[in-house]
Amino acid sequence: MKLRVGLLGGGSWGTTVASLVARNTDITLWARDSATVDEINQQHTNKKYLPDAVLPKKLIASTDLEEVVSNADVLIVGVPSSGFRGVLEDVKPLIRAWVPVISLTKGLELETRMRMTEIIKEILPGHPSGVLTGPNLAREIMAGQAAASVIAMEDGTIVRELQQIFKSGLFRVYTNDDVIGCELGGVLKNIIAIAVGMGDGQGAGDNTRSALITRGLAEITRLGVAMGGKPETFSGLAGMGDMIATCVSPQSRNRHVGVELGKGRSMDEIIADMVMVAEGVKSAPAVIALCDQYGLDMPIMQDVYRVLLGEASASSAFKGLLRVSAGAESEPG
């Protein structure tokens, strides 16, 4: 029997995942915007978020949350972190018991510092929760280019079943039982990508970019392990893989924010020009609070946060990072 899948969120990544799943089973995408829903159903496009992509004709969209959720055997949530809890609260009276809930969101809830799977467990207890994450640039995947991702869940039987609905052609999906590490890898790399973008915006070279990525990976690994993730996860697709894609691709929203900051633009100007959310900007306060909570010195993340707050310029922060004294490679800095 085919699983019926509901996906909440009509942005670039949500639409891309819905298109992949549509090749394997029945899926309905929910979006608030009726114009987006009509466009997906009638023209098989979502030009606001994926301007060059043609969507599968099997992909159906709806503005009716109850219709999408109540019929779903699997629920995928691809809304921004700031709206994640609110959407799940709306879902709670509609979802059937034991339906797995998979997050696509690479962010933390600002007020609580909670990961999205933690919010799922709080609002929808009893529902198996997991995350799909990795170095996944939506436009490349929709263009048919090869990519790999990770689905992480604690239940090995369920995760292997769900693996089958996501994998498609050149889109390979691996399984992992380290939900904490996989989820944090997707969150924390966004802030490092802003740092790398700040360097790129000031004309930094490949050597500098490589150093920031490598030292940034060391930072996210320290925090991730302190919070319960496995060290090896941060060397895999959800850690290093996602870090590289986000830090070097012109399609990366977080890198774009950093580049524009490096050019001297203000955060207000940058955000005003963006269609989609840069989760690194939204999650930064929660990440820095977690660094303080665990007593970790994270110079790259902390300098990025100072720039986002307007307490330092990208230029001064970047020069400060270069002046940090170097100890052993295993140490912070």
N, C-alpha and C positions, 0 to 999 in steps of 0.2 A: 504494500500500500504506500502510495506517495504521501510524504509529509506535506502538510499545508503550512506555509511560512508567511508570517506577517512581518513587515519591516517598517519601523517608524523613523521618518526623516527623509526628506527629498533633496538633500545636499549632494555634493559631488561623490563622496564616498558611499553614502547610503544608496544612491542611485546605481553606482557601479556594482556594489555587492548584490543589490536586487537583480541586476542584469546577469551576474554570474549564476546566482541561485536559480534564475528562471530557466537556465539550460538544463537543470536537473529535476526540478519539481515545481509545483504551483506556488506562486508568491504574489502577494498584494502589498503594495507600498502605500503607506499613509503619509500625507503631507497636509499642512494646514491651508496652504495656498491653493485655491480652486483653479487658478490659471495654470499652475504647475501640473496639477492632476489632469486637467483637460489636455494639456500639451503632451503629456506622457501617453495618455490613452488614445489621442487622435492623431498626433504627429510622430509619436515614438521618439521624441527628443526631450531634452531638458537643457535648453540652450543657455540659461542663466549660469548653470554650474558646469556643464559639459558641452561647450559650444559646437564641437565637431563630431559628437558621438551620435550614432543611431542605436536606439534601444531595441531590445527584443520585442516583437509584437505580442509575445506571451506575457510580458510584464504588464500587470494591471495596477492602476493607482486609484486611491479613494481618499476623500476627506472625512469619511465616516469611521471614526476610531473604533466604535463598537463592532462594526462589521469586520474590520481587519483583525482585531484582537480576539474576539469571541470564536472565530473560526480557525485560529492558528494552533498548530501542533508545536511550532517553534516560533519564538518572538525574538526579533533582532532590533536593537535600539541604537539608532545612529543620530541622535540629537545632541547639540552642544552640552557641555557639562553644566552650564548655568541653568538649562531647562530640563535636565535629566530627571531630577526628583519630581518635579511637577508633572511631567508626562507619566511617570510610573504611578503617581497617585491617581491619575485619571484612568490608568490601565487596571488598577487593583480590583475594582468591582466587575471587570469585564473578562478577565483572563481565567481560563479553566485551570483546575488543579494540576500541579506537577509539570506544567509546560516549561521547558527550558528557556531561559532568557539570556541572550548573548549581546554584549556591549561592543560597539564599534568606536566608542568615544575615548579619545586620548587626552583626558583632563582629570582634574581633581575638583571636588566641590569646595568652593572658596571658604565657606563658613565652618565646615566640619573637617576639612582636609581628607575627606573620605574618597576612596576609589569608587568607580562606578559599580563594580560588582558588590562592594560593601553596601551601597545604597539599594541595590537589587535585593540583597539578603534582608535588609532592614524592612523594606516596604512589601516585599513579596516572599516572605519566609516559606520554605518548602519547595520553592522553585529552583532547580539546578541553574547555577549562573556561570558564565564564562566570558571570555573576551577573544575577539578576532583582531590580531594586530600584526605588525611587521612593516617592512619597507614597501609600502603600497601607494604609489602615486596614481590617482584615479584615471587621469587622462591617458597615461601609458597603457594601463590595463584595458581600458575601453578601446584603445587603438590596436589591441591584440598582441602587445609585447609580453614576453615571459616575465613572470613575477612569482614570488613565494610569500606565504603568510603562515601564521601560527594560530591555531585555535587552542586556547588553554582552559581546562576545566579540571576540577578535582576528581570527577567520576570518569574513570577510564572507558567504561562501556558506552556511556552517553557521548563522550567526545569523539569516539570512533564512528558512531552513527552520524553525528553532525558533520564530521569531516567530509562525508560523502556529498552533502548538499552544497558545500562551498567550493570544492575543487572542480576545476573546469578547464579543459584544454591545457593551455600554457600557464594557468594559474594553479600552482602547486600549494597544497595546504598540509602543514605538519601539525602534529599534536604535542602538547606539553601539559604536565600537571602542575607547573609552577604559575598559578594564576597571579600571585602577588608580583613576582619578578617580571612576567610578561606585561602586566598592566602598567607597572611603574616604568618599564623601559620605554613604552609609548608616550608616557607623560613627561618624563624628565628630559628626554632628548630634545624636546621642543625648545627648552631654555638654552641649551647648548647651541642649537641651530641659530637662535637669535644672536648669540655671541659670535659665531662664525660669520654670520651675515654682517655684523658690525665691522668685522675685519675686512670682509670683501668690499663693503661700501667705502672703506678708506684705502682701498688698493692693496691690501695684503696679498702675499703670494701663496703658493702651494705649500711651502714649508710651514708658514704660520697657520694655515688652515689645518694641516695635518696635526700640528702640535695641539691646537685647540680641540680638535675632535678626539684625539687620544687622551688628553688630560680631562676632557669633559666626560669621556667614557669612564675614566677612573672615578670621577665624582659621582656619577649616577650609580655606579656599581656599589660604592661605599654606602650611599643612602639606601639603595635597594636592598642590600644584604642586611643592613641594620633594621629594616622594616620587615624582614622575613623572607626576602627573595633568595633564590639560589645563585651563587656567583656565576655558574656556567651559563645561566640564562642571558646574562648581559654580554656574553660573547657570541650569542646566536642571533637569529633573525629579529627577535623582539628587542634586542639591545643594540649591538654593533651594526646589524643590518639596517635597522630603522634609522639609527643615528647617521649613517653615511648618506642614505637617500635624502633625509631631511636637511642635512647640513650642506649638501652640494647641489641639489637640484634647483633650477630656476622656478620650478613649479611649487616649491615649498613655501607656504604662507609664513611660517615662522622665520625662515631665512630672509624672506622678503622684508619683514618688519625690521630685522637687523640691518640689512643693506640700506634701507631708507634712513634708519637712525644714524648709520655711519656717514651718510651724506649730509647729516645735520638737520633733518626734518623732525618735527615734533610728533609725539605719539598721536595727538588728536588729528593731525593732518593725515597721518598714515592710515589710521583706522577709518577715517571718513572715506577714503578712497577704496577700501577693501569690501568685496562682496561677501566673502566667507570669513569665518572666525579663525584667528590665530590662537590656538589653545594655550600656547606658551605664555602669552600675555595674561590671560585670565588665571592660569594656574600658578604663576610665579609667586604671589603672596603666600599661598598654601604650601608651596615647595620650600620656601625660605623658612616658614614657621616650622616645618618638619625638620629642616637642618638644625634649627635651634633646639627643637625638642630632643633630638638625638645627639646633640653636642658635637656636630660635625662642622669642620671648617671647609667651606665650598667656595673658593675665591671666584671661580668663573660665574657660577650661579648668583652669587651675592653681588658681583659687579653689574651683571645684567639687570638685576632687580633695582639697583640704584639708578640706572639709566631709565628704566621704565617708570620709576617714581619721579623722575625729573631732578634727582639729587646730584646727578653727574652727567656729563656729556659722553657720547659714545667714544669720542677721541680720548678724553681723560681716562675713562675706564679701560680702554684698550691699552693705553700706555702704562696704566697701573698694573695690568696683568703681565706685561712684558718685564716689569721691574721686580715682580715677586721673586724672592730668593729661592733658588732651587736646592732642595735636599735630596734625599733618596727618592727614587722614582715611585716607591711604594707609599710615600708620604703625600699629604695634601700640598697643593701649590703648583 
